[in-house]
Amino acid sequence: MACERLMVCTVEYDFLRWCGRAYAEVVAEARVAEGQGAVELLETEGEGHVFYISKPKSDKAKAMLDRIVSSVNGP
């Protein structure tokens, strides 16, 4: 993968959670093999699919979005 950083976000009560975890694992293995950086897996507990849209002012939504912004902005 050509990007410097990669973050995969999942939540505890999402029917797609296993897909996100599997994707992060496969891509992480490929990045290691290519000598690239790690993959960050961000999992939010106690929430469901797209919770940050239905509850945008919740502490967990703010924390997740802040972490995404930090990752995009870089070190």
Secondary structure, DSSP 8 states (H G I E B T S, - for coil): ---S-EEEEEEEE-TTHHHHHHHHHHHHHHHHHTT---EEEEEEEEEETTHHHHSTTSHHHHHHHHHHHHHHH--
